[in-house]
Structures are given as C-alpha cells and as structure tokens.
Amino acid sequence: MPVRYVIRLPEPAAARGSEPSLSFTANGYEAFAEQLQDALRSPALFERWRQMQPEPDEVDPALGATDPQATVEGRREDMSVYLTATTSLPGEILRHRLRLLAGSRWELRDVR
C-alpha cells in the first residue's frame, strides 16, 4: 500500500548530500521532484553509493529496493521546496535516499 510523504527543503540551494556525486543537482522544484522520483524508481543512486562502501558486497541488498510506480510532485512555497512522494517503499529507504541526495537539509512534514 503506497504511503504519501511530504518533505520540505527549507533551503533548496543547501539541500546537498556530503558526497557531490550522489547529491541533488537540482535548483528548481520540478528538478528536485524528478531527481527524488528517479532515486525511488531506479537502483542507480543506491548502486553508486554501494560501490563507494568499503565492503560493497556486505551492504544489505534490501536497501536497494525500488518502486517503479513511485511518484514525486514538487512545489515552491515561500522560499522552500515541498516534495510529495507517494511510494510503497519503507520509510527507512526513503530517508536513506534523501540523506544521500540532500544530507540533513530536509524535513519530513507529513506521512499518510
């Protein structure tokens, strides 16, 4: 059953993870939504991260789960970007992908 997550990027320009090759490159809300949606639908971001680990083969493969039906919509409100992600992936996986993409520069505002 899909869950709807509302994520706020209070400072979109600062919403970058610690590893530039894994981080958001987006500037506008539509690009942020597109990049997060791709990170949920495709294993590419997870695989790049996994290969950077000291023992890639020891990484729990469950963290690489994807949801080909995931959708993410973005909007700009005041100076923030809001992303509404609808996915069947567990919250742990969503949070992991967001930490890779945005570091700690995001807030989970609502879950339904």
C-alpha positions in Angstrom: 0.0 0.0 0.0 1.6 3.3 -1.0 2.4 5.9 1.6 2.4 9.7 1.0 5.4 11.6 2.4 5.6 15.4 2.4 9.2 16.6 2.5 10.3 20.2 3.0 13.6 21.5 1.7 13.8 24.8 3.7 17.0 26.0 1.9 16.9 24.3 -1.5 20.3 25.6 -2.6 21.8 24.0 0.5 19.9 20.6 0.0 23.0 18.7 -0.9 24.5 15.5 0.5 28.0 15.1 1.7 29.1 13.3 -1.5 28.6 15.5 -4.5 28.3 12.6 -7.0 25.3 11.4 -5.1 23.7 14.7 -4.2 20.9 16.7 -5.7 22.0 18.9 -8.6 18.6 20.5 -8.9 17.7 24.1 -8.5 14.0 24.2 -9.2 11.2 22.3 -7.5 10.5 20.3 -10.7 14.1 19.1 -10.9 14.2 18.2 -7.2 11.0 16.1 -7.7 12.4 14.5 -10.8 15.6 13.5 -9.1 13.9 12.1 -6.0 11.5 10.2 -8.1 14.3 8.7 -10.1 16.1 7.7 -6.8 13.0 5.8 -5.7 12.2 4.2 -9.1 15.7 3.2 -10.1 18.6 1.4 -8.3 21.2 3.8 -9.9 21.7 6.1 -6.8 21.8 3.1 -4.4 24.3 1.2 -6.6 26.6 4.3 -6.9 26.5 4.6 -3.1 27.0 0.9 -2.5 30.1 0.8 -4.7 31.6 3.6 -2.5 31.4 1.5 0.6 34.5 -0.3 2.0 32.8 -3.7 1.5 30.1 -3.2 -1.2 29.1 -6.9 -1.1 28.3 -6.6 2.6 25.7 -3.9 2.1 22.2 -5.1 2.9 20.6 -5.6 -0.6 17.2 -4.7 0.9 18.4 -1.0 1.0 18.4 -1.1 -2.8 14.7 -1.8 -3.2 12.9 0.3 -5.8 9.3 1.2 -6.6 8.8 1.7 -10.3 5.4 3.3 -9.5 6.7 5.9 -7.1 5.7 9.5 -7.9 7.1 12.8 -6.6 5.5 16.1 -7.1 7.2 19.4 -6.2 6.0 22.9 -5.4 7.6 26.1 -4.2 6.1 27.8 -1.1 7.7 30.9 0.2 11.5 30.2 0.0 11.1 26.4 0.5 10.6 23.5 -1.8 8.0 20.9 -0.9 8.1 17.4 -2.3 5.2 15.0 -2.1 6.4 11.4 -2.6 4.0 8.6 -3.0 5.7 5.2 -2.7 5.3 1.7 -1.4 9.0 1.7 -0.2 9.5 1.7 3.5 10.3 5.0 5.2 13.8 3.8 6.1 14.7 3.5 2.4 13.1 6.9 1.6 15.1 8.5 4.4 18.3 6.8 3.2 17.9 8.2 -0.3 17.1 11.6 1.0 20.2 11.7 3.2 22.3 10.8 0.1 20.6 13.5 -2.0 20.1 16.3 0.5 22.2 15.4 3.5 20.5 16.7 6.6 18.9 19.7 4.8 15.4 18.2 4.6 12.4 17.8 6.9 9.7 15.2 6.9 6.5 17.2 7.4 3.7 14.6 7.0 3.1 10.9 6.4 -0.2 9.4 5.3 
